[in-house]
Structures are given as C-alpha cells and as structure tokens.
C-alpha cells in the first residue's frame, strides 16, 4: 500500500456511505489523493468497504447485481474500436472508459455494446473483478 496510509484511510471513511463506496466516488478519491484507482480498491478491501454502483453497470446494484443491458445494435465503428482494444479477448475497464470518452457516450453504452457482442470487461481498474 501507499506511504500516505492515514490520509487515504481518513478520506475513504469520510466519503464512504456506511460500508459502501460507489465506483464514481472511488475514482474521484483516486484523483484527489493522487493515487491509482487500484490503490483505492486495495484500501477498500483492507477497510472492508464494499465497492458499489460500477460506472459500467457491472456490479454493486440492488436488488440485481448488475444493471447493464445489451444494446439492440452496435455500430461497425464501435465494434471495430472495441475489437482493437481487446486484451486476451476481454476489454479492460480502462479501455471501456477511454472508448466512452472518445465516442462521447455514457460508459454504460460501451458495456452494453460488449454485452451484445459477448465480450467480457475485465480487469476492473479498482480490482473488483
């Protein structure tokens, strides 16, 4: 873990909602603290804080675990862009975020396209999956 342990732990306790930390908040904390999202994920594990509300819709939603739904269609342009970023036949979370930004769409649009195409998104930047 990082050298600034107490600072990270304090900020995470402040931002956690009970024993839960939404994905988007974890990314904000990582930026504010100058650490990688993976570091925030490690601290969440060590502090027994559950990561919730994945920005890609893949985990942390109640009563269902995931909320992402397949898209009716996926454009050829997006299909090719996804295919070009696969690693071991999977799309890394960081690449899904980058595609959403480059296409100007919500992150769940990318995960929905992956659902349609039968492509798993892995690994998670926070280490959740």
C-alpha positions in Angstrom: 0.0 0.0 0.0 0.9 3.6 -0.3 3.0 5.7 2.1 0.2 8.1 2.8 -1.9 5.4 4.5 -3.6 7.5 7.2 -4.6 10.3 4.7 -6.2 7.7 2.3 -8.0 5.9 5.1 -9.4 9.2 6.5 -10.7 10.4 3.1 -12.2 7.0 2.4 -14.0 6.9 5.7 -15.3 10.4 5.0 -16.6 9.6 1.5 -17.9 6.0 2.1 -21.7 5.7 2.5 -21.7 3.4 5.5 -19.5 0.5 4.5 -20.0 1.2 0.7 -18.1 3.3 -1.8 -19.6 4.0 -5.2 -17.3 3.5 -8.1 -17.5 7.1 -9.3 -16.6 8.3 -5.8 -13.6 5.9 -5.7 -12.3 7.5 -8.9 -12.8 11.0 -7.6 -10.8 10.0 -4.4 -8.1 8.5 -6.5 -7.7 11.7 -8.4 -7.9 13.9 -5.3 -5.3 11.8 -3.5 -3.0 11.4 -6.5 -3.2 7.6 -6.4 -4.3 5.0 -8.9 -7.9 3.6 -8.8 -6.3 0.2 -7.9 -4.9 1.7 -4.7 -8.4 2.9 -3.7 -9.6 -0.7 -4.4 -6.9 -2.2 -2.2 -7.8 0.2 0.6 -11.5 -0.6 0.2 -10.7 -4.3 0.6 -8.5 -3.8 3.7 -11.1 -1.5 5.3 -13.9 -3.9 4.4 -15.6 -1.2 2.4 -17.7 -2.6 -0.4 -17.4 -1.1 -3.9 -20.8 -0.4 -5.4 -22.5 1.2 -8.4 -20.0 0.3 -11.1 -20.0 3.0 -13.7 -20.2 0.3 -16.4 -23.2 -1.2 -14.7 -21.4 -4.5 -13.9 -21.7 -4.7 -10.1 -23.0 -3.2 -6.9 -26.6 -2.6 -7.7 -29.6 -3.7 -5.6 -31.6 -5.9 -5.9 -29.8 -7.1 -9.0 -26.0 -7.3 -9.1 -25.6 -5.7 -12.5 -27.8 -3.4 -14.5 -26.1 -3.2 -17.8 -28.3 -4.4 -20.7 -27.3 -5.5 -24.2 -27.8 -2.9 -26.9 -30.1 -3.6 -29.9 -27.4 -2.7 -32.3 -23.7 -1.9 -32.2 -22.3 0.3 -35.0 -19.5 -1.1 -37.1 -17.3 1.8 -36.0 -17.8 0.9 -32.3 -17.5 -2.8 -32.9 -14.1 -2.2 -34.6 -12.9 0.1 -31.9 -13.8 -2.4 -29.2 -12.1 -5.2 -31.1 -8.9 -3.1 -31.4 -8.6 -2.7 -27.7 -9.2 -6.2 -26.5 -6.6 -7.9 -24.3 -6.9 -11.7 -24.1 -10.4 -11.4 -25.7 -11.6 -9.1 -23.0 -12.0 -5.3 -22.9 -10.1 -3.8 -19.9 -12.2 -1.4 -17.8 -9.8 1.4 -18.5 -10.3 0.9 -22.3 -14.1 0.9 -21.9 -13.7 4.3 -20.1 -11.5 5.6 -22.9 -13.9 4.4 -25.6 -16.8 6.1 -23.9 -14.8 9.4 -23.8 -13.6 9.1 -27.4 -17.2 8.3 -28.7 -18.8 10.9 -26.5 -21.2 8.3 -24.9 -22.0 7.1 -21.4 -19.8 4.3 -20.1 -22.8 2.0 -19.9 -23.2 2.4 -23.7 -19.8 0.7 -24.1 -20.6 -2.1 -21.6 -24.0 -2.6 -23.3 -22.2 -3.0 -26.6 -19.9 -5.5 -25.0 -22.9 -7.4 -23.7 -24.3 -7.5 -27.2 -21.0 -8.7 -28.7 -20.4 -11.3 -25.9 -17.3 -9.6 -24.7 -16.4 -9.6 -21.0 -15.0 -6.4 -19.4 -12.0 -7.3 -17.3 -9.9 -6.3 -15.4 -11.6 -3.6 -13.3 -9.4 -0.6 -12.5 -10.5 -0.8 -8.9 -9.7 -4.5 -8.7 -13.3 -5.5 -8.1 -13.3 -8.1 -10.9 
